[in-house]
Amino acid sequence: NKPKHSSISEDEEKIDDATKSKTQSKDTIQSNEKPKEESPPLSNNKNGEPHPVASLNCADHGGPTNPQIIDEMIFWSDIPSDSSYLSPMHPLNDPSTPDDTERYLTFEPDHGGWNNIRMAMETALVMSHAMGRTLVLPPEQRMYLIDRGGKSFSFNDFFHLDAISIEHRGFKVITMEEFLVRSAMKGELKNHETKQVQFPPKNQTDWGASGRKHDIQPLFQYLRTVGYAPEWDPWKC
């Protein structure tokens, strides 16, 4: 018979072997686990650099230069297939509309602060894309809270709209002056009540000279009479 202490020793060996087995098994499991993949950058640029349109680069104003931080400042993820999207209402997709037809969407900037102005503009951009219409930008004008020194701005000062238009097949953008010269001055716009051709006030096409909102109001009033402007009361919706 083996002494009692030897059976204790055997038990200790069994426990020790079991512990080693568990440790080895755990090590095996850990070694078989796939390493966690890092989140891909928002940019899909082949060079790994932020998308030139989607990103914000503030280097000229003392902003960050670290690529990782810049990547976090990207507005949206660059999805290549989006560039070929064409609205079902676009003339090229609408069998009842000639392919060379061009429809437009004009809008009036919000009268609030910059974030209200920005959100309203982005909504107009999405609507024009969804409806297959060319977006017409308002004239340069002073914007609430950022018009110090009487400075006027256009939306091209804040958004890379031309670059977005080049990249996306279903999105077009033009200035108000281009729109008035291309359509209004050619007699293509009619008063929706009288059905008569109506030209811009004083036949003016450049409305961004003064930048003062009250000087631009006659233009917006004109656009309401020659376009479809549904009446909407935010207090009764």
C-alpha positions in Angstrom: 0.0 0.0 0.0 1.1 3.4 -0.9 1.3 5.9 1.9 -1.5 8.3 2.2 0.6 11.3 1.3 1.4 9.7 -2.0 -2.3 9.6 -3.0 -2.5 13.3 -2.1 0.5 13.8 -4.4 -1.3 11.9 -7.2 -4.4 14.1 -6.7 -2.2 17.2 -6.9 -0.7 15.8 -10.1 -4.1 15.2 -11.6 -5.2 18.7 -10.7 -2.0 20.1 -12.1 -2.4 18.1 -15.3 -6.0 19.2 -15.7 -5.0 22.8 -15.1 -2.3 22.5 -17.8 -4.7 20.9 -20.1 -7.2 23.7 -19.7 -4.5 26.3 -20.1 -3.3 24.6 -23.3 -6.8 24.3 -24.5 -7.4 28.0 -23.8 -4.2 28.9 -25.5 -5.3 26.9 -28.6 -8.7 28.6 -28.6 -7.0 32.0 -28.3 -4.6 31.2 -31.1 -7.4 30.1 -33.4 -9.4 33.3 -32.8 -9.3 35.8 -35.6 -7.8 39.1 -34.6 -10.4 41.8 -34.4 -10.4 43.9 -37.6 -10.0 47.6 -37.2 -12.9 49.6 -38.5 -12.2 50.7 -42.1 -11.7 54.3 -42.7 -14.8 56.2 -44.0 -12.9 57.0 -47.1 -12.7 54.4 -49.9 -9.9 56.2 -51.6 -7.4 53.8 -53.0 -4.6 55.8 -51.6 -6.2 55.7 -48.2 -6.6 59.5 -48.1 -9.8 61.2 -47.1 -12.3 61.7 -49.9 -11.8 65.2 -51.4 -15.5 66.0 -51.3 -16.7 64.2 -48.2 -13.9 65.3 -45.9 -13.2 68.5 -44.1 -9.7 69.8 -44.3 -8.9 72.7 -41.9 -5.2 72.7 -42.3 -5.3 76.2 -43.8 -6.9 77.4 -40.5 -4.6 75.7 -38.1 -6.8 72.6 -37.9 -5.6 69.0 -37.4 -3.2 67.4 -39.9 -3.3 63.8 -38.4 -5.0 61.6 -41.1 -6.9 59.6 -38.5 -8.5 62.8 -37.0 -9.2 64.2 -40.5 -10.9 60.9 -41.4 -13.2 61.2 -38.4 -14.4 64.6 -39.8 -15.8 63.1 -43.0 -19.4 63.9 -43.6 -20.4 60.6 -45.2 -18.9 57.4 -46.4 -17.9 57.3 -50.1 -19.9 54.6 -51.7 -18.8 54.3 -55.4 -22.1 52.8 -56.6 -23.9 56.0 -55.5 -22.3 57.9 -58.3 -24.2 56.0 -60.9 -27.6 56.3 -59.3 -30.3 57.8 -61.4 -33.7 58.8 -60.1 -36.7 56.9 -61.5 -38.1 60.3 -62.3 -35.1 61.4 -64.2 -35.8 62.0 -67.9 -33.4 59.2 -68.9 -35.5 56.8 -66.8 -38.9 58.2 -67.4 -40.3 56.7 -70.7 -42.9 59.5 -71.0 -40.3 62.3 -71.0 -37.8 63.1 -73.7 -34.2 62.4 -72.7 -33.1 65.9 -73.3 -35.7 67.4 -70.9 -34.2 69.4 -68.0 -36.3 70.1 -64.9 -35.2 72.4 -62.1 -35.6 72.9 -58.4 -35.1 76.4 -56.9 -35.2 77.1 -53.2 -35.0 80.0 -50.8 -32.4 79.8 -48.0 -33.6 79.5 -44.5 -33.6 82.7 -42.5 -32.2 81.2 -39.4 -28.6 80.6 -38.3 -26.0 78.6 -40.2 -27.1 75.1 -39.2 -30.7 75.8 -40.3 -29.4 77.2 -43.6 -27.2 74.2 -44.1 -29.9 71.6 -43.3 -32.4 73.3 -45.5 -29.9 73.4 -48.4 -28.9 69.7 -47.9 -32.6 68.8 -48.0 -33.0 70.7 -51.3 -30.0 68.9 -52.7 -31.4 65.4 -51.7 -34.8 66.4 -53.2 -33.3 67.5 -56.5 -31.3 64.2 -56.7 -34.4 62.1 -55.8 -36.6 63.9 -58.4 -34.0 64.0 -61.2 -34.0 67.8 -61.3 -31.2 70.3 -61.7 -30.6 72.2 -58.4 -30.5 76.0 -58.8 -28.5 77.7 -56.2 -29.8 81.0 -54.7 -27.7 84.2 -55.5 -24.9 85.2 -53.1 -26.4 86.9 -50.1 -25.7 87.8 -46.5 -26.3 85.0 -44.0 -27.5 85.5 -40.5 -24.8 85.5 -37.9 -21.9 85.0 -40.4 -22.3 88.2 -42.4 -19.9 90.3 -40.4 -18.6 93.2 -42.4 -21.5 92.9 -44.9 -19.9 89.8 -46.5 -22.1 87.8 -48.9 -21.8 84.0 -49.4 -23.0 81.4 -51.8 -23.4 77.7 -51.0 -20.3 77.0 -53.1 -18.3 78.7 -50.4 -19.2 75.8 -48.1 -20.0 72.8 -50.3 -18.0 71.2 -53.1 -21.1 71.2 -55.2 -19.4 71.2 -58.6 -17.2 68.2 -57.6 -20.3 66.4 -56.3 -22.0 67.1 -59.6 -19.1 65.7 -61.6 -19.0 62.6 -59.5 -22.7 61.8 -59.5 -24.5 61.1 -62.8 -27.9 61.9 -61.4 -27.0 65.3 -59.8 -26.6 68.6 -61.6 -26.2 72.1 -60.1 -26.2 75.5 -61.7 -26.2 79.1 -60.4 -29.3 81.3 -60.4 -27.8 83.5 -63.1 -27.3 80.5 -65.4 -30.9 79.4 -64.8 -32.4 82.8 -65.5 -30.3 83.2 -68.7 -31.0 79.6 -69.9 -34.7 79.5 -69.2 -36.3 82.8 -68.0 -34.8 85.1 -70.6 -35.7 82.7 -73.3 -39.4 82.9 -72.4 -39.6 79.4 -71.1 -41.2 80.4 -67.7 -44.9 81.2 -67.5 -47.0 82.7 -64.7 -48.9 79.6 -63.4 -52.1 81.6 -63.0 -52.2 83.7 -66.3 -50.3 81.1 -68.3 -48.4 84.0 -69.9 -44.6 84.2 -70.3 -43.1 86.2 -67.5 -39.6 87.5 -67.4 -37.6 88.3 -64.2 -38.1 91.7 -62.6 -36.4 94.4 -64.7 -35.1 91.5 -66.9 -32.3 91.1 -64.3 -30.3 87.9 -64.2 -27.5 88.8 -61.7 -29.1 89.2 -58.3 -26.0 88.7 -56.1 -24.5 92.2 -56.4 -25.7 93.7 -53.2 -26.2 90.5 -51.2 -29.0 92.2 -49.1 -32.0 89.9 -48.6 -34.6 92.6 -49.2 -33.0 93.3 -52.6 -33.4 89.6 -53.6 -37.0 89.2 -52.4 -38.5 90.3 -55.8 -36.6 87.4 -57.4 -38.0 84.9 -55.0 -41.5 86.3 -55.5 -41.0 85.9 -59.2 -39.9 82.3 -58.8 -43.0 81.6 -56.8 -45.3 82.8 -59.6 -43.5 80.9 -62.4 -42.9 77.7 -60.5 -44.9 75.3 -58.4 -44.5 76.5 -54.8 -47.0 74.6 -52.6 -48.3 76.6 -49.7 -47.1 75.1 -46.4 -47.8 76.4 -42.9 -45.5 74.8 -40.4 -48.0 75.6 -37.6 -50.8 73.6 -39.3 -48.9 70.5 -40.5 
